[in-house]
Each structure stands twice: as C-alpha cells, then as structure tokens.
Amino acid sequence: MVLAFKAISGKESGFFASGDVKGMGAISKDENKYIIVVRNNEEVSYLKINK
C-alpha cells in the first residue's frame, strides 16, 4: 500500500526531517506506528509515532 503525504511546514506539523530527504513512508508493527525517512547517502531513519 502506498500512502500519500501532503507537504506542510514543520511549524504546522511539529515534525521536521533535516538533510537531503529522498522519501518518506509509514509502517505499523506490533500496534506501533513509525515514519521512515530516507536521506541521500545516509542510513534509513525510523521514527516512532507517540500519541
């Protein structure tokens, strides 16, 4: 499944991914949700969503 993201400001969302971001996605695992951030020439970052 592909999820679409709408670009909004970090101030509005409370989220900012620095660097040369090439892609983002969202996954769920064991009832937890994560944002995946892919940057050019760097390791993939996994950020847990806390609500």
PDB file with one MODEL, atoms N, CA, C and O in Angstrom:
MODEL        1
ATOM      1  N   MET A   1       0.843  -1.173   0.000  1.00  0.00           N
ATOM      2  CA  MET A   1       0.000   0.000   0.000  1.00  0.00           C
ATOM      3  C   MET A   1       0.891   1.240   0.000  1.00  0.00           C
ATOM      4  O   MET A   1       1.872   1.297   0.742  1.00  0.00           O
ATOM      5  N   VAL A   2       0.567   2.208  -0.805  1.00  0.00           N
ATOM      6  CA  VAL A   2       1.300   3.470  -0.870  1.00  0.00           C
ATOM      7  C   VAL A   2       0.466   4.542  -0.208  1.00  0.00           C
ATOM      8  O   VAL A   2      -0.707   4.726  -0.531  1.00  0.00           O
ATOM      9  N   LEU A   3       1.088   5.253   0.731  1.00  0.00           N
ATOM     10  CA  LEU A   3       0.414   6.360   1.404  1.00  0.00           C
ATOM     11  C   LEU A   3       0.907   7.672   0.820  1.00  0.00           C
ATOM     12  O   LEU A   3       2.101   7.823   0.559  1.00  0.00           O
ATOM     13  N   ALA A   4       0.028   8.598   0.617  1.00  0.00           N
ATOM     14  CA  ALA A   4       0.401   9.904   0.080  1.00  0.00           C
ATOM     15  C   ALA A   4       0.609  10.887   1.224  1.00  0.00           C
ATOM     16  O   ALA A   4      -0.110  10.854   2.222  1.00  0.00           O
ATOM     17  N   PHE A   5       1.581  11.746   1.072  1.00  0.00           N
ATOM     18  CA  PHE A   5       1.861  12.784   2.050  1.00  0.00           C
ATOM     19  C   PHE A   5       1.689  14.142   1.404  1.00  0.00           C
ATOM     20  O   PHE A   5       2.074  14.345   0.252  1.00  0.00           O
ATOM     21  N   LYS A   6       1.120  15.058   2.133  1.00  0.00           N
ATOM     22  CA  LYS A   6       0.996  16.429   1.681  1.00  0.00           C
ATOM     23  C   LYS A   6       2.063  17.245   2.429  1.00  0.00           C
ATOM     24  O   LYS A   6       2.153  17.179   3.655  1.00  0.00           O
ATOM     25  N   ALA A   7       2.848  17.995   1.700  1.00  0.00           N
ATOM     26  CA  ALA A   7       3.898  18.801   2.323  1.00  0.00           C
ATOM     27  C   ALA A   7       3.281  19.965   3.098  1.00  0.00           C
ATOM     28  O   ALA A   7       2.535  20.770   2.542  1.00  0.00           O
ATOM     29  N   ILE A   8       3.602  20.039   4.380  1.00  0.00           N
ATOM     30  CA  ILE A   8       3.206  21.171   5.218  1.00  0.00           C
ATOM     31  C   ILE A   8       4.420  21.589   6.033  1.00  0.00           C
ATOM     32  O   ILE A   8       5.385  20.831   6.129  1.00  0.00           O
ATOM     33  N   SER A   9       4.392  22.749   6.605  1.00  0.00           N
ATOM     34  CA  SER A   9       5.553  23.263   7.331  1.00  0.00           C
ATOM     35  C   SER A   9       5.795  22.476   8.622  1.00  0.00           C
ATOM     36  O   SER A   9       4.873  21.900   9.198  1.00  0.00           O
ATOM     37  N   GLY A  10       7.055  22.466   9.060  1.00  0.00           N
ATOM     38  CA  GLY A  10       7.400  21.835  10.328  1.00  0.00           C
ATOM     39  C   GLY A  10       6.707  22.506  11.498  1.00  0.00           C
ATOM     40  O   GLY A  10       6.365  21.855  12.484  1.00  0.00           O
ATOM     41  N   LYS A  11       6.503  23.792  11.387  1.00  0.00           N
ATOM     42  CA  LYS A  11       5.805  24.525  12.445  1.00  0.00           C
ATOM     43  C   LYS A  11       4.362  24.042  12.572  1.00  0.00           C
ATOM     44  O   LYS A  11       3.844  23.898  13.679  1.00  0.00           O
ATOM     45  N   GLU A  12       3.719  23.795  11.437  1.00  0.00           N
ATOM     46  CA  GLU A  12       2.328  23.345  11.440  1.00  0.00           C
ATOM     47  C   GLU A  12       2.203  21.901  11.924  1.00  0.00           C
ATOM     48  O   GLU A  12       1.274  21.576  12.663  1.00  0.00           O
ATOM     49  N   SER A  13       3.134  21.027  11.511  1.00  0.00           N
ATOM     50  CA  SER A  13       3.027  19.600  11.836  1.00  0.00           C
ATOM     51  C   SER A  13       3.736  19.209  13.126  1.00  0.00           C
ATOM     52  O   SER A  13       3.374  18.217  13.758  1.00  0.00           O
ATOM     53  N   GLY A  14       4.743  19.981  13.518  1.00  0.00           N
ATOM     54  CA  GLY A  14       5.564  19.600  14.667  1.00  0.00           C
ATOM     55  C   GLY A  14       6.626  18.578  14.298  1.00  0.00           C
ATOM     56  O   GLY A  14       7.282  18.039  15.190  1.00  0.00           O
ATOM     57  N   PHE A  15       6.818  18.293  13.018  1.00  0.00           N
ATOM     58  CA  PHE A  15       7.788  17.311  12.540  1.00  0.00           C
ATOM     59  C   PHE A  15       8.699  17.956  11.511  1.00  0.00           C
ATOM     60  O   PHE A  15       8.238  18.671  10.620  1.00  0.00           O
ATOM     61  N   PHE A  16      10.013  17.697  11.639  1.00  0.00           N
ATOM     62  CA  PHE A  16      10.971  18.204  10.664  1.00  0.00           C
ATOM     63  C   PHE A  16      12.023  17.141  10.419  1.00  0.00           C
ATOM     64  O   PHE A  16      12.615  16.631  11.370  1.00  0.00           O
ATOM     65  N   ALA A  17      12.265  16.800   9.183  1.00  0.00           N
ATOM     66  CA  ALA A  17      13.316  15.854   8.800  1.00  0.00           C
ATOM     67  C   ALA A  17      14.399  16.633   8.081  1.00  0.00           C
ATOM     68  O   ALA A  17      14.184  17.127   6.974  1.00  0.00           O
ATOM     69  N   SER A  18      15.555  16.745   8.700  1.00  0.00           N
ATOM     70  CA  SER A  18      16.652  17.514   8.110  1.00  0.00           C
ATOM     71  C   SER A  18      17.404  16.685   7.078  1.00  0.00           C
ATOM     72  O   SER A  18      17.218  15.472   6.982  1.00  0.00           O
ATOM     73  N   GLY A  19      18.238  17.343   6.325  1.00  0.00           N
ATOM     74  CA  GLY A  19      19.076  16.672   5.345  1.00  0.00           C
ATOM     75  C   GLY A  19      18.413  16.576   3.991  1.00  0.00           C
ATOM     76  O   GLY A  19      17.366  17.171   3.736  1.00  0.00           O
ATOM     77  N   ASP A  20      19.064  15.797   3.120  1.00  0.00           N
ATOM     78  CA  ASP A  20      18.604  15.628   1.739  1.00  0.00           C
ATOM     79  C   ASP A  20      17.618  14.461   1.689  1.00  0.00           C
ATOM     80  O   ASP A  20      17.967  13.362   1.257  1.00  0.00           O
ATOM     81  N   VAL A  21      16.381  14.711   2.135  1.00  0.00           N
ATOM     82  CA  VAL A  21      15.357  13.664   2.224  1.00  0.00           C
ATOM     83  C   VAL A  21      14.896  13.291   0.822  1.00  0.00           C
ATOM     84  O   VAL A  21      14.488  14.144   0.033  1.00  0.00           O
ATOM     85  N   LYS A  22      14.973  11.986   0.530  1.00  0.00           N
ATOM     86  CA  LYS A  22      14.573  11.472  -0.779  1.00  0.00           C
ATOM     87  C   LYS A  22      13.217  10.790  -0.752  1.00  0.00           C
ATOM     88  O   LYS A  22      12.577  10.631  -1.792  1.00  0.00           O
ATOM     89  N   GLY A  23      12.778  10.387   0.431  1.00  0.00           N
ATOM     90  CA  GLY A  23      11.484   9.713   0.524  1.00  0.00           C
ATOM     91  C   GLY A  23      11.065   9.513   1.962  1.00  0.00           C
ATOM     92  O   GLY A  23      11.882   9.522   2.882  1.00  0.00           O
ATOM     93  N   MET A  24       9.771   9.333   2.128  1.00  0.00           N
ATOM     94  CA  MET A  24       9.206   9.066   3.442  1.00  0.00           C
ATOM     95  C   MET A  24       8.091   8.044   3.282  1.00  0.00           C
ATOM     96  O   MET A  24       7.487   7.919   2.216  1.00  0.00           O
ATOM     97  N   GLY A  25       7.833   7.324   4.354  1.00  0.00           N
ATOM     98  CA  GLY A  25       6.753   6.349   4.342  1.00  0.00           C
ATOM     99  C   GLY A  25       6.294   6.091   5.763  1.00  0.00           C
ATOM    100  O   GLY A  25       6.883   6.601   6.716  1.00  0.00           O
ATOM    101  N   ALA A  26       5.260   5.312   5.902  1.00  0.00           N
ATOM    102  CA  ALA A  26       4.729   4.967   7.218  1.00  0.00           C
ATOM    103  C   ALA A  26       4.494   3.471   7.276  1.00  0.00           C
ATOM    104  O   ALA A  26       4.036   2.867   6.306  1.00  0.00           O
ATOM    105  N   ILE A  27       4.812   2.871   8.424  1.00  0.00           N
ATOM    106  CA  ILE A  27       4.565   1.450   8.632  1.00  0.00           C
ATOM    107  C   ILE A  27       3.965   1.242  10.019  1.00  0.00           C
ATOM    108  O   ILE A  27       4.075   2.099  10.896  1.00  0.00           O
ATOM    109  N   SER A  28       3.333   0.094  10.195  1.00  0.00           N
ATOM    110  CA  SER A  28       2.822  -0.324  11.502  1.00  0.00           C
ATOM    111  C   SER A  28       3.446  -1.672  11.829  1.00  0.00           C
ATOM    112  O   SER A  28       3.571  -2.539  10.964  1.00  0.00           O
ATOM    113  N   LYS A  29       3.842  -1.838  13.104  1.00  0.00           N
ATOM    114  CA  LYS A  29       4.411  -3.103  13.561  1.00  0.00           C
ATOM    115  C   LYS A  29       4.080  -3.272  15.030  1.00  0.00           C
ATOM    116  O   LYS A  29       4.365  -2.394  15.844  1.00  0.00           O
ATOM    117  N   ASP A  30       3.481  -4.397  15.364  1.00  0.00           N
ATOM    118  CA  ASP A  30       3.146  -4.701  16.759  1.00  0.00           C
ATOM    119  C   ASP A  30       2.365  -3.562  17.424  1.00  0.00           C
ATOM    120  O   ASP A  30       2.691  -3.145  18.535  1.00  0.00           O
ATOM    121  N   GLU A  31       1.355  -3.075  16.749  1.00  0.00           N
ATOM    122  CA  GLU A  31       0.486  -1.992  17.245  1.00  0.00           C
ATOM    123  C   GLU A  31       1.193  -0.645  17.402  1.00  0.00           C
ATOM    124  O   GLU A  31       0.630   0.280  17.987  1.00  0.00           O
ATOM    125  N   ASN A  32       2.412  -0.522  16.890  1.00  0.00           N
ATOM    126  CA  ASN A  32       3.135   0.752  16.890  1.00  0.00           C
ATOM    127  C   ASN A  32       3.187   1.285  15.463  1.00  0.00           C
ATOM    128  O   ASN A  32       3.181   0.515  14.502  1.00  0.00           O
ATOM    129  N   LYS A  33       3.237   2.604  15.334  1.00  0.00           N
ATOM    130  CA  LYS A  33       3.332   3.236  14.021  1.00  0.00           C
ATOM    131  C   LYS A  33       4.668   3.979  13.933  1.00  0.00           C
ATOM    132  O   LYS A  33       5.130   4.579  14.903  1.00  0.00           O
ATOM    133  N   TYR A  34       5.277   3.920  12.739  1.00  0.00           N
ATOM    134  CA  TYR A  34       6.571   4.530  12.511  1.00  0.00           C
ATOM    135  C   TYR A  34       6.554   5.337  11.214  1.00  0.00           C
ATOM    136  O   TYR A  34       5.835   5.009  10.270  1.00  0.00           O
ATOM    137  N   ILE A  35       7.353   6.389  11.191  1.00  0.00           N
ATOM    138  CA  ILE A  35       7.635   7.120   9.960  1.00  0.00           C
ATOM    139  C   ILE A  35       9.042   6.716   9.547  1.00  0.00           C
ATOM    140  O   ILE A  35       9.962   6.720  10.365  1.00  0.00           O
ATOM    141  N   ILE A  36       9.204   6.373   8.292  1.00  0.00           N
ATOM    142  CA  ILE A  36      10.512   6.018   7.740  1.00  0.00           C
ATOM    143  C   ILE A  36      10.985   7.201   6.900  1.00  0.00           C
ATOM    144  O   ILE A  36      10.252   7.688   6.040  1.00  0.00           O
ATOM    145  N   VAL A  37      12.205   7.659   7.149  1.00  0.00           N
ATOM    146  CA  VAL A  37      12.786   8.773   6.399  1.00  0.00           C
ATOM    147  C   VAL A  37      14.036   8.265   5.688  1.00  0.00           C
ATOM    148  O   VAL A  37      14.936   7.714   6.321  1.00  0.00           O
ATOM    149  N   VAL A  38      14.087   8.452   4.374  1.00  0.00           N
ATOM    150  CA  VAL A  38      15.234   8.031   3.571  1.00  0.00           C
ATOM    151  C   VAL A  38      15.944   9.283   3.071  1.00  0.00           C
ATOM    152  O   VAL A  38      15.357  10.130   2.398  1.00  0.00           O
ATOM    153  N   ARG A  39      17.230   9.374   3.421  1.00  0.00           N
ATOM    154  CA  ARG A  39      18.053  10.522   3.005  1.00  0.00           C
ATOM    155  C   ARG A  39      19.132  10.053   2.029  1.00  0.00           C
ATOM    156  O   ARG A  39      19.558   8.899   2.078  1.00  0.00           O
ATOM    157  N   ASN A  40      19.566  10.935   1.158  1.00  0.00           N
ATOM    158  CA  ASN A  40      20.611  10.642   0.190  1.00  0.00           C
ATOM    159  C   ASN A  40      21.919  10.322   0.919  1.00  0.00           C
ATOM    160  O   ASN A  40      22.375  11.095   1.762  1.00  0.00           O
ATOM    161  N   ASN A  41      22.512   9.178   0.586  1.00  0.00           N
ATOM    162  CA  ASN A  41      23.812   8.749   1.127  1.00  0.00           C
ATOM    163  C   ASN A  41      23.839   8.607   2.647  1.00  0.00           C
ATOM    164  O   ASN A  41      24.891   8.807   3.254  1.00  0.00           O
ATOM    165  N   GLU A  42      22.725   8.270   3.274  1.00  0.00           N
ATOM    166  CA  GLU A  42      22.662   8.051   4.718  1.00  0.00           C
ATOM    167  C   GLU A  42      21.824   6.810   5.000  1.00  0.00           C
ATOM    168  O   GLU A  42      21.133   6.294   4.121  1.00  0.00           O
ATOM    169  N   GLU A  43      21.900   6.341   6.246  1.00  0.00           N
ATOM    170  CA  GLU A  43      21.081   5.208   6.650  1.00  0.00           C
ATOM    171  C   GLU A  43      19.621   5.641   6.772  1.00  0.00           C
ATOM    172  O   GLU A  43      19.320   6.818   6.967  1.00  0.00           O
ATOM    173  N   VAL A  44      18.726   4.666   6.652  1.00  0.00           N
ATOM    174  CA  VAL A  44      17.310   4.916   6.808  1.00  0.00           C
ATOM    175  C   VAL A  44      17.010   5.210   8.274  1.00  0.00           C
ATOM    176  O   VAL A  44      17.563   4.550   9.154  1.00  0.00           O
ATOM    177  N   SER A  45      16.146   6.188   8.557  1.00  0.00           N
ATOM    178  CA  SER A  45      15.732   6.529   9.920  1.00  0.00           C
ATOM    179  C   SER A  45      14.319   6.046  10.155  1.00  0.00           C
ATOM    180  O   SER A  45      13.454   6.182   9.290  1.00  0.00           O
ATOM    181  N   TYR A  46      14.087   5.475  11.337  1.00  0.00           N
ATOM    182  CA  TYR A  46      12.751   5.033  11.766  1.00  0.00           C
ATOM    183  C   TYR A  46      12.353   5.858  12.974  1.00  0.00           C
ATOM    184  O   TYR A  46      13.066   5.859  13.977  1.00  0.00           O
ATOM    185  N   LEU A  47      11.245   6.550  12.902  1.00  0.00           N
ATOM    186  CA  LEU A  47      10.781   7.407  13.991  1.00  0.00           C
ATOM    187  C   LEU A  47       9.440   6.894  14.486  1.00  0.00           C
ATOM    188  O   LEU A  47       8.479   6.822  13.721  1.00  0.00           O
ATOM    189  N   LYS A  48       9.372   6.536  15.771  1.00  0.00           N
ATOM    190  CA  LYS A  48       8.135   6.027  16.348  1.00  0.00           C
ATOM    191  C   LYS A  48       7.171   7.186  16.596  1.00  0.00           C
ATOM    192  O   LYS A  48       7.564   8.233  17.112  1.00  0.00           O
ATOM    193  N   ILE A  49       5.918   6.989  16.226  1.00  0.00           N
ATOM    194  CA  ILE A  49       4.880   7.990  16.441  1.00  0.00           C
ATOM    195  C   ILE A  49       4.272   7.756  17.820  1.00  0.00           C
ATOM    196  O   ILE A  49       3.707   6.693  18.075  1.00  0.00           O
ATOM    197  N   ASN A  50       4.381   8.722  18.695  1.00  0.00           N
ATOM    198  CA  ASN A  50       3.803   8.642  20.037  1.00  0.00           C
ATOM    199  C   ASN A  50       2.548   9.502  20.086  1.00  0.00           C
ATOM    200  O   ASN A  50       2.579  10.686  19.750  1.00  0.00           O
ATOM    201  N   LYS A  51       1.458   8.902  20.502  1.00  0.00           N
ATOM    202  CA  LYS A  51       0.209   9.663  20.612  1.00  0.00           C
ATOM    203  C   LYS A  51      -0.334   9.551  22.000  1.00  0.00           C
ATOM    204  O   LYS A  51      -1.383  10.121  22.301  1.00  0.00           O
TER     205      LYS A  51
ENDMDL
END
